[in-house]
Amino acid sequence: MAVDALGKCCDIVSYGRQLLTDPQYPEKVRTGRLDEIRPCLGCHEGCLGRISKGPICCAVNPACGREEIYGLNPVKKSKRVLVIGGGLSGMEVARVCAERGHNVTLCEKTNQPGGNLVPGGVPDFKRNDRALVKWYIRQLELLNVEVKMNCLITAESVHEYNTDIIITATGSIPKSIRVDGVKEVVTASDVLLGNVNIGNTIAMIGGGLVGCETALWLAMQGKKVTVIEILPEILGGPHELPHMNRFMLEDLLTYNEVKIMKSSKVQKSDANGVLVSNENGEIHVDADTVISAVGYQSDDNLYNAINKIDIPVHNVGDSRLVHNIMYSIWDAYELARNI
Ligand code: SF4
């Protein structure tokens, strides 16, 4: 790149989405605080995907575009807040509570934060999800949130914590599916995390976002993948995802030769694959591995067990209602700005 006598290579640098995500981006770059930059996910859920619905915002920055009415105020009285769960909504609720002046402890039962973003961020094309988790870790550090990993809290042990408020953010778990026959069905989450061995010919049951992204990731590794979706459209149809993301994912699936079967149902498995029925009759799909990606269900057991104790208990994120990244963050922000 050409550089002039003053060491400048240009007069103006223009940014788009990154400034929605983090308006302090230029200043953080100027002062070398790169690990404090909130990353853009390229999801378009909050910005271009909403352009026909009203003012644009940002999935990871809920106050974007409405800072004056939806920004954060310092708390009048600091409280002790115990956040149970270190996934996305747990980290967001902890971050916002701490930023407003509460004294926050976050307990996560596994050895790493991130929740469903951990498997979700495995494909390289999802690296910004990993960057978002890193950003939260850094923010919680800067805000002096006490973070305890490998810390399982139960309905009994919760009483050991001296706290004013409890927030459960225990997330969601993949729904399981059973297929009659001889094949074991493994979840997309376990495949992404490398918890199970898989072969080279894959039947993916479920053509939602997780199923399609996992199928793409496997096809990019040279595996032969068939996605079997019970609905007439993959990715929830034309209104579920912002159209630019849907078109790109569909094109990448085609380019990587992922076979898509819509309006199709897996009936049973045999030693060589699965039997699928659709309007064309019954079709055998060769597969040495059957993977399910049929959605998530709230893990709300802890909230249900403790919500009658004598201090306020709130439930947030997927453990309240399974949704996407944007609504997990927005749900947590809304709760935390009102505590
Ligand atoms: S909504 Fe998504 S794509 Fe748009 S600026 Fe925010 S993180 Fe980036």
Boltz pocket constraint, residues with backbone or C-beta under 6 A from the ligand:
constraints:
  - pocket:
      binder: B
      contacts: [[A, 17], [A, 18], [A, 20], [A, 21], [A, 39], [A, 40], [A, 41], [A, 42], [A, 43], [A, 44], [A, 45], [A, 46], [A, 47], [A, 48], [A, 57], [A, 58], [A, 59], [A, 60], [A, 61]]
      max_distance: 6.0
